[in-house]
Amino acid sequence: MLRRNLLIGAAALPLAAGLPRAVFAASHRSRVRPGEAGWPDATAWAGLSKAVGGRLSKVVSPLAAAAKAPASPETAALFKALRNPFYIGETAALTQTLGWTDAWTSKPSEYVVAAESAADVAAAVNFARRHNLRLVVKGGGHSYLGGSNAPDSLLVWTKPMRAIELHDSFVAKGCKGPGEPAVSVGAGAIWLEAYDAVTTKAGRYVQGGGCTTVGVAGLVQGGGFGSYSKGFGTGAANLLEVEVVTADGVVRIANACTNPDLFWALKGGGGGTFGVVTRLTLATHDLPATFGGVNGNITANSDAAYRELVDRILDFYRTRLLNPHWGEQIGFEFRRRVSISMVLQGLTQAEAGETWKPFFDWVASRPQDYTLTGRSIAVLPARMFWNPAIMKTIPGVAVGDDRPGASKGHFIWSGDAGQVGQVLHGYQSAWLSQRLLEPDRRAALVEAVVHAAATWSVSLHFNKGLAGAPAQALGRSKDTATNPAVLDAFALAIAGAGEGPAWPGIAGHEPNDGKGRIDAKVMRAAMAPLLALPAKPAAYVSETDYFEADWQQAFWGEHYPRLKAIKRRYDPDGLFYVHHSVGSEGWSADGFTRTG
């Protein structure tokens, strides 16, 4: 278990509960870029380096060298490495997504502070504010929208802050009452590290992300869904306390009793928006006896059979799976194919089999209409679920870190490998109300799914909708900034398109923008009927469309005015900017120029 002290040097900083003072001169309409008047000179940068213990450096992207020698063995090795999320996550210049067609391309910051404490973060924030710099924050670097990417900026990189500490009885600062089991996690930790400490080693459960290399801090601030959110609520719902550096450079503690408005905003209001989170404390739960999965692929032999299969699956989900035990997804794919990739918690092998028996028996009874392959139901003790010594021995389940000397504890789920280093062509999501599953409304849902699968593929991520969750999970999730539509949603519908690692200007490795535009057009047409089903657009801020027009409503719904008021309170001059984040409508698309 990691034990680094997160508070080294922070004792000298004020932990204030008051409001930030106005810190950005009103006359500054634009942030300063390298080479422009006002850009810090060498003496100023040296001062920042001293303040952060030498942890300031220029950012050099390996992609820059590759552009000069595209056919070299080093470039070939780099593009192989760009399929390894651990390599990307340990490189300041890179992000887990390398870009999005006609939207953004991953480009490095000018300088980076590899922060080891809240004091380092505060020094970087103060420097950026005083010198009118564009500031960007990166932990795991998994933002599809490019939130942890900004050229000509100062990067606060929280990767070194990975301490993890378990608490038997945690009471938040300024609060009273009985404590509860919890875990404090540094902002640079990834979920694989958190699960290893909490579940594999300590035998408890913390609600986090499904992908093992997603950053803890970023996921929670975005709301945060994992495989078992239907059972335990969102990551944001389980947040008990945050240490955060706000735009005035003050280190603050935020919880339900101290800075409660800021605390609420950090529970789903979006990462890199209200401050730089340096440590999070999350509730932990009794570990279920078991975790497991159900997998299979079904191909229909006709359009009529496929439509019937879709209807049967949705009804089966409504009657047998809409409860805390089940999560993950079913994909409705091109060429009349359905892929089942479900997970379970708290059921035995026999109980899981009994749950699915009626459905699989129905499919088997129709051999003239359906072909079933790859059917499996596997249940194991929950404490083994993130144990690399076990997961990496099961064929097709996990992929290790193939770098020489890499930690044997590193692994990702095989299904996540295609996302690493991707260039997105398009991506859309929509929360779907559980009312759409009712017999009198299901026909419209079936037709929308069939329409999407006729030309593209759509997945229903059941763990990313909270309908069917227990009352406690719903209650905690309701008290977050996430769009309230999630509480009534049985699933998040997702469609995406992309290609493997690519970067403009590197011959032989350039993104296929033409195909990207075609893919985006076809995908949008396929998804249109599904997106039309909700009365109002509602989408998960961390998995959504870069070009979402009504993003304030889609991401936060009725919560947006409150979030914007909190943004004005803690960051009145917009030091923290992320594309389509709270308050971003007052800035240019690159976050450099004030427009309102």
Residue pairs with C-beta under 8 A, 6 or more apart in sequence:
1 164
1 165
1 166
1 197
1 201
2 162
2 163
2 164
2 186
2 189
2 193
2 197
3 163
3 165
4 116
4 161
4 162
4 163
4 186
5 163
6 117
6 118
6 161
6 163
6 184
6 186
6 243
6 278
6 279
7 117
7 118
8 116
8 117
8 119
9 117
9 118
9 119
9 120
10 117
10 118
10 119
10 122
10 251
12 119
13 118
13 119
13 122
13 250
13 251
14 250
14 251
15 250
15 251
15 252
15 253
16 250
16 252
17 252
17 258
17 259
19 569
19 570
20 246
20 247
20 248
20 250
20 569
20 570
20 571
20 572
21 248
22 572
22 573
23 129
23 247
23 248
23 572
23 573
23 575
24 129
24 132
24 572
24 573
24 574
24 575
25 132
28 132
28 594
29 593
29 594
30 592
30 593
30 594
31 132
31 133
31 134
31 591
31 592
31 593
32 38
32 39
32 131
32 132
32 133
33 39
33 134
33 152
33 592
34 110
34 152
38 131
38 132
39 131
40 48
40 127
40 131
40 133
44 127
44 131
45 56
45 111
48 56
48 113
48 123
48 124
48 127
49 55
49 56
51 123
51 127
52 113
52 115
52 120
52 123
52 124
53 116
53 120
55 113
55 114
55 115
55 116
55 120
55 160
56 111
56 112
56 113
57 92
57 111
57 112
57 114
58 110
58 111
58 112
59 92
59 93
59 108
59 109
59 110
59 111
59 112
59 155
60 93
60 108
61 93
61 94
61 107
61 108
62 78
62 91
62 93
62 94
63 78
63 93
63 94
63 503
63 506
65 74
65 75
66 72
66 74
66 75
66 78
66 79
66 503
66 506
66 509
67 503
67 505
67 506
69 75
70 506
70 507
70 508
70 509
71 507
71 508
75 506
75 509
79 501
79 509
81 87
81 88
81 403
82 88
82 94
82 98
82 420
82 421
82 501
83 417
83 420
83 421
83 500
83 501
84 401
84 402
84 403
84 420
85 96
85 213
85 412
85 416
85 420
86 213
86 401
86 403
86 406
86 410
87 403
88 94
88 95
88 96
88 141
88 420
88 421
89 96
89 140
89 141
89 159
89 190
89 213
90 159
92 108
92 109
92 112
92 114
92 138
92 155
92 157
92 159
93 108
93 109
94 106
94 108
94 141
95 106
95 138
95 141
95 142
95 143
95 146
95 148
95 149
96 140
96 141
96 142
96 143
96 213
96 419
96 420
96 421
97 106
97 142
97 143
97 144
97 146
97 419
97 421
97 422
97 423
97 424
98 105
98 106
98 421
98 422
98 423
98 501
98 502
98 503
99 105
99 106
99 146
99 423
99 424
99 502
99 503
99 511
100 144
100 145
100 146
100 423
100 424
100 425
100 427
100 546
101 423
101 424
101 425
101 426
101 511
101 513
101 516
101 517
101 520
102 513
102 516
102 517
103 145
103 146
103 424
103 546
103 547
104 145
104 146
104 149
104 546
104 579
105 503
105 504
106 146
106 149
106 503
107 149
107 150
107 151
108 151
108 155
109 136
109 150
109 151
109 152
109 153
109 154
109 155
110 151
110 152
110 153
110 154
111 154
111 155
112 154
112 155
112 156
112 157
113 120
113 121
113 123
113 124
113 154
113 155
113 156
113 157
114 157
114 159
114 160
115 121
115 124
115 156
115 157
115 158
115 160
115 161
115 278
116 160
116 161
117 161
117 278
118 243
118 245
118 251
118 278
118 279
119 251
121 156
121 158
121 245
121 251
121 276
121 278
122 245
122 249
122 250
122 251
123 249
124 135
124 154
124 156
125 135
125 156
125 245
125 246
125 247
125 249
125 276
125 575
126 249
127 133
127 154
128 134
128 135
128 154
128 575
129 247
129 248
129 249
129 575
133 153
133 154
134 150
134 152
134 153
134 154
134 577
134 591
134 592
135 153
135 154
135 156
135 575
135 576
135 577
136 148
136 149
136 150
136 153
136 154
136 155
136 156
136 272
137 148
137 155
137 156
137 158
137 271
137 272
137 276
137 576
138 148
138 149
138 155
138 156
138 157
138 158
138 159
139 148
139 157
139 158
139 159
139 187
139 188
139 215
139 216
139 217
139 218
139 271
140 190
140 213
140 214
140 215
140 216
140 217
140 218
140 219
141 148
141 215
142 148
142 211
142 213
142 214
142 215
142 218
142 219
143 149
143 218
143 271
143 542
143 578
144 424
144 427
144 542
144 543
144 544
144 546
145 544
145 546
145 578
145 579
145 580
146 546
146 579
147 218
147 270
147 271
147 272
147 578
147 579
147 581
148 218
148 272
150 590
150 591
152 592
156 276
157 188
158 186
158 187
158 188
158 217
158 276
158 277
158 278
159 188
160 188
161 186
161 187
161 188
161 189
161 278
161 279
162 186
162 188
162 189
162 193
163 184
163 185
163 186
163 189
163 279
164 183
164 184
164 185
164 186
164 189
164 193
164 194
164 197
164 198
165 183
165 184
166 181
166 182
166 183
166 197
166 198
166 202
166 204
166 284
167 179
167 181
167 182
167 183
167 184
167 281
168 179
168 181
169 178
169 179
169 180
169 181
170 179
170 180
170 181
170 182
170 184
170 240
170 241
170 281
171 177
171 178
171 179
172 240
172 241
172 255
172 256
172 257
172 258
172 281
173 241
173 253
173 255
173 257
173 258
174 253
174 255
174 257
174 258
175 255
175 256
175 257
175 258
180 240
180 283
181 204
181 283
181 284
181 285
182 240
182 281
182 282
182 283
182 284
183 194
183 197
183 198
183 204
183 206
183 281
183 282
183 284
184 279
184 280
184 281
185 194
185 216
185 217
185 279
185 280
185 281
185 282
186 216
186 278
186 279
187 215
187 216
187 217
187 276
187 277
187 278
187 279
187 280
188 215
188 217
189 215
189 216
189 217
190 212
190 213
190 214
190 215
190 216
191 208
191 209
191 211
191 212
191 213
191 214
191 215
191 216
191 219
191 226
192 212
192 213
192 386
192 409
192 410
192 411
194 206
194 208
194 216
195 206
195 208
195 212
195 385
195 386
196 386
196 409
198 204
198 205
198 206
198 284
199 205
199 206
199 287
199 382
199 383
199 385
199 386
200 383
200 384
200 386
200 387
203 287
203 383
204 284
204 285
204 286
204 287
205 228
205 232
205 284
205 285
205 286
205 287
205 288
205 382
206 238
206 282
206 283
206 284
206 285
207 224
207 226
207 228
207 229
207 232
207 233
207 234
207 235
207 237
207 238
207 282
207 283
207 285
208 214
208 216
208 219
208 224
208 226
208 235
208 282
209 216
209 219
209 224
209 225
209 226
209 235
210 225
210 226
210 227
210 328
210 413
210 416
210 463
211 412
211 413
211 416
211 419
212 386
212 411
212 412
212 413
212 416
213 412
216 280
217 271
217 277
217 280
218 271
218 542
219 235
219 542
220 235
220 236
220 239
220 266
220 267
220 280
220 282
221 236
221 266
221 267
221 268
221 269
221 270
221 271
221 272
221 273
221 277
222 236
222 268
222 270
222 271
222 540
222 541
222 542
223 234
223 235
223 236
223 267
223 268
223 480
223 481
223 482
223 486
223 540
223 541
223 542
224 234
224 235
224 236
224 268
224 542
225 234
225 235
225 461
225 463
225 464
225 492
225 540
226 235
226 327
226 463
227 327
227 328
227 343
227 463
228 291
228 327
228 343
228 345
228 463
229 235
229 327
229 463
229 464
229 466
229 469
229 473
230 323
230 324
230 325
230 326
230 327
230 462
230 463
230 465
230 466
230 468
230 469
230 473
231 288
231 324
231 325
231 327
231 345
231 346
231 469
231 470
231 473
232 238
232 285
232 473
233 466
233 469
233 472
233 473
233 474
233 476
233 477
234 268
234 466
234 477
234 480
234 482
234 486
235 282
236 266
236 267
236 268
236 477
236 480
236 481
236 482
237 267
237 473
237 476
237 477
237 479
237 480
238 282
238 283
238 476
239 263
239 266
239 267
239 280
239 281
239 282
239 283
240 255
240 256
240 281
240 282
240 283
241 253
241 254
241 255
241 263
241 280
241 281
242 253
242 254
242 255
242 263
242 266
242 277
242 279
242 280
242 281
243 251
243 252
243 253
243 254
243 277
243 278
243 279
243 280
244 251
244 252
244 254
244 262
244 266
244 274
244 275
244 276
244 277
244 278
245 251
245 252
245 275
245 276
245 278
246 252
246 262
246 274
246 275
246 570
246 571
247 275
247 570
247 571
247 572
247 573
247 575
247 576
251 278
252 259
252 262
252 275
253 259
254 260
254 262
254 263
254 266
255 263
256 263
261 566
261 569
262 274
262 275
262 566
262 570
264 479
264 480
264 481
264 566
265 273
265 274
265 481
265 563
265 566
265 567
265 570
265 582
266 274
266 275
266 277
267 479
267 480
267 481
267 482
268 480
268 481
268 482
268 541
268 556
269 481
269 556
269 559
269 563
269 566
269 582
270 541
270 555
270 578
270 581
270 582
271 277
271 578
272 576
272 577
272 578
272 581
273 567
273 571
273 576
273 578
273 581
273 582
273 583
274 566
274 567
274 570
274 571
274 576
274 582
275 570
275 571
275 576
276 576
287 382
287 383
288 345
288 346
288 382
289 346
289 381
289 382
290 344
290 345
290 346
290 347
290 348
290 379
290 380
290 381
290 382
291 343
291 344
291 345
291 379
291 380
291 382
291 384
291 385
292 343
292 344
292 345
292 347
292 349
292 352
292 377
292 378
292 379
292 380
293 328
293 341
293 342
293 343
293 344
293 376
293 377
293 378
294 340
294 342
294 343
294 344
294 352
294 356
294 376
294 377
295 340
295 341
295 342
295 374
295 375
295 376
296 339
296 340
296 360
296 372
296 373
296 374
296 375
296 376
297 337
297 338
297 339
297 340
297 372
297 373
297 374
298 309
298 337
298 338
298 340
298 363
298 370
298 371
298 372
298 373
299 335
299 336
299 337
299 338
299 370
299 371
299 373
300 306
300 308
300 309
300 336
300 337
300 338
300 369
300 370
301 336
301 368
301 369
301 370
301 371
302 336
302 369
303 336
305 336
305 366
305 369
305 370
306 336
306 450
306 453
307 446
307 450
308 369
309 338
309 363
309 369
309 370
310 332
310 338
310 446
310 449
310 450
310 453
311 442
311 443
311 446
312 359
312 362
313 330
313 338
313 359
314 437
314 442
314 445
314 446
314 449
315 437
315 439
315 442
316 358
316 359
317 330
317 437
317 462
317 490
318 434
318 437
318 438
318 490
320 355
320 356
320 358
320 359
321 342
321 355
321 462
322 434
322 437
322 467
322 468
322 490
323 468
324 345
324 346
324 468
324 469
324 470
324 473
325 344
325 345
325 346
325 347
326 342
326 343
326 344
326 462
326 463
327 342
327 343
327 344
327 345
327 462
327 463
328 341
328 342
328 343
328 461
328 462
328 463
329 341
329 342
329 459
329 460
329 461
329 462
329 463
330 338
330 339
330 340
330 341
330 342
330 459
330 460
330 462
331 338
331 339
331 341
331 457
331 458
331 459
331 460
332 338
332 449
332 450
332 452
332 453
332 457
332 458
332 459
332 460
333 339
333 453
333 457
334 453
334 454
334 455
334 456
334 457
336 453
341 415
342 462
343 463
344 352
344 379
345 382
347 355
347 379
348 379
349 377
349 378
349 379
352 377
352 379
353 377
356 377
360 372
360 375
363 370
363 372
364 372
380 390
384 390
384 391
385 391
388 398
388 400
388 408
388 409
388 410
388 411
389 408
391 397
391 398
391 411
392 398
392 400
392 411
396 414
397 413
397 414
398 411
398 412
398 413
398 414
399 411
399 412
399 413
399 414
399 417
400 406
400 408
400 410
400 411
401 407
401 410
401 411
412 420
418 500
419 498
420 501
421 500
421 501
422 498
422 499
422 500
422 501
423 498
423 499
423 500
423 501
423 502
423 511
423 516
424 496
424 497
424 498
424 546
425 497
425 498
425 499
425 515
425 516
425 517
425 519
425 520
425 523
426 495
426 496
426 497
426 516
426 519
426 520
426 523
426 524
426 545
427 494
427 495
427 496
427 497
427 498
427 543
427 544
427 545
427 546
428 494
428 495
428 496
428 523
428 524
428 527
428 531
428 539
428 544
428 545
429 492
429 493
429 494
429 495
429 539
429 540
429 543
429 544
429 545
430 492
430 493
430 527
430 530
430 531
430 533
430 534
430 537
430 538
430 539
431 464
431 465
431 483
431 485
431 486
431 488
431 489
431 491
431 492
431 493
431 534
431 538
431 539
431 540
432 445
432 460
432 465
432 489
432 490
432 491
432 492
432 493
432 530
432 533
432 534
433 467
433 485
433 488
433 489
433 490
433 533
433 534
434 465
434 467
434 468
434 488
434 489
434 490
435 441
435 488
436 442
436 444
436 445
436 490
436 533
437 445
437 490
444 533
445 533
447 529
448 529
448 530
448 532
448 533
449 458
449 460
449 530
451 526
451 529
451 530
452 458
452 495
452 526
452 527
452 529
452 530
453 526
454 526
455 522
455 525
455 526
456 495
456 497
456 522
456 523
456 526
456 527
457 495
458 493
458 494
458 495
458 526
458 527
458 530
459 493
459 494
459 495
460 491
460 492
460 493
460 494
461 491
461 492
461 493
461 494
462 490
462 491
464 486
464 489
464 491
464 492
464 540
464 543
465 486
465 489
465 490
465 491
465 492
466 473
466 474
466 477
466 486
466 487
466 488
466 489
467 487
467 488
467 489
467 490
468 490
469 477
474 487
477 486
477 487
478 484
478 487
481 556
481 559
481 562
481 563
482 541
482 556
482 559
483 538
483 539
483 554
483 555
483 556
483 557
483 559
484 557
484 558
484 559
485 534
485 536
485 538
485 557
486 538
486 540
489 538
492 539
492 540
492 543
493 527
493 530
494 543
495 523
495 526
495 527
496 523
497 516
497 519
497 520
497 523
499 511
499 512
499 515
499 516
501 509
502 509
502 510
502 511
502 512
503 509
503 510
503 511
504 510
504 511
531 537
536 553
536 557
537 548
537 550
537 553
537 554
538 553
538 554
538 557
539 545
539 548
539 554
539 555
540 555
541 555
541 556
544 551
544 554
544 555
546 579
546 580
548 554
548 555
548 580
551 580
552 560
552 585
553 560
555 580
556 563
556 582
560 582
563 582
564 582
564 583
566 582
567 582
567 583
568 583
571 583
574 583
574 586
574 587
574 594
577 583
577 584
577 587
577 591
578 584
578 591
579 589
579 591
584 591
585 596
586 594
586 595
586 596
587 593
587 594
587 595
587 596
588 594
588 595
